[in-house]
Amino acid sequence: MSTIPASGVLFITTSNGALNQKDYSAVTTVGVDETSSKHGHNYVTLFADLATSKVLFVTEGKDASTVQRFRDELAEHQGNPASITKFCSDMSPAFIKGVCENFANAQLTFDKFHVMQIINNAVDEVRREE
């Protein structure tokens, strides 16, 4: 058994065979985001089925290779990368690259939190200049 602490959350993986029973054949909409521990830059990236709100995969790092690892995990559990039609992420260039390279049929949408953050920052900047 191994654990990866991230932002107060403890992810536990086991080798009891339960993970091999996953079936991702119905997954078509995926969300991705990363988090880090509060003491440094130890990032983990989380992939979730947005239709069922279930976590599909968690992996270390936050680069484009995390998306490739998710694609491999999806395929290992009856999922078809070509069936992913919608992908939601923040505006990370690494995630954008990973989705474009690994999920050609997916429409990429940026989550509203990050879009609103950019808009609010722009409004604040204009206010400061006035």
N, C-alpha and C positions, 0 to 999 in steps of 0.2 A: 504494500500500500504506500502511495506517495501523496504528498500534499503540496499545494502551491498557495501561500497566503497572498491575498491581494485586497487592499483597502478594507481590512477587517472581515473579509469573507474568506472562508476556508474551502477550497475545492479539493475533493478527495476522489482519487481514482483507485479502482480495485482490479484485481486480475481474476475475479471469480466467474468470468464468462458472461455476466449480465450485459456488459458493454457490447458483446458480439451479437446480441439479440436485437439491437436497434434496427428500425426500418425507416429509412428516410425517403421512400419512394413517393410519398405524397407531398414532399416539401417543394414549394414553388416561390415562397417569399421569405427572404432572409434579412436580418438586421445584424450589424456588426458594430462593436465599440471596444475600446481598450480602457484599461484602468491600471493604476500603478499602486504599489505600496506607498504608504505615507513617508517612508524613510529612504527615498532614492528613486531610481529609475528602473525598477524591476517591473516591466510591463507584462500584462496578460491580455489577450484578445479573446473576446467572447462572441460567439455566433449563435443566433436564436432564430427559431421558426416564428415569424411574426403572425402567422395565422393561428398558432396554438399557444404562443407565449412560452414555449419550451426551449431550454438551452440545448443546443445541438453539439457544441464543441467549444472547448477552451484550450488555448495554447499560449506558450510563452512568446513574447515579442510583440511588436506592433508594426512590422514592415510588410511589404507585399507578399513575402513568403508565407505569412500566416494565412492568407487567403488561399494560396496553393495547398497548404496543409489541410484546410477545411475542405477544399475540393476533393482531395484524396480521401478524407474521412467520409464525405458524402457518398462517393462512389463505392467505398468499402461496405456501405450499409444500404445497398439497393437504391441510393439516390442517383439521379441523373443530372449532372451539371447543366445540360441543355434544357432541363425542365425548370430551372430557376429563371423566372421572368421578372422578378423585382428584387432589388437589393437596396437596402437603406444603410447609410453610413454617415459619419461626420465628413468633413471636407479634407481629410487626410490624403495627401498625394499618394501615399503608399497604398491605402485602401482603394483609391480610384484606379491606380495602376493594376493592382491585384484583381479587382473585379473585371476590368476591361480585358485582361489577359486570360482569365480563367472562366468567366461566365459571359460569353459573347451574346447570349440571348437575353441577358438581364438588363432591364432599365434601371439605371442608378438614380436614386433619390437621396438628397441630403436631408438629414433630420432637422426638424424645425428649430430645435434648441440652438444649434450652431448657426443656422441662417439668421435667427432673431438676434443672436449675440453680435453678429457682424452688423446688422442694421442698427441695433442700439448703440454700438460703438461709433458708427458713422454719424448718427444723430447727435451724440454727445460731443463729437469733434466739431461739428458745425456750430453747436451751441457755444462751445468754448471760443470759437473764432469770431462770433458775433459780439 
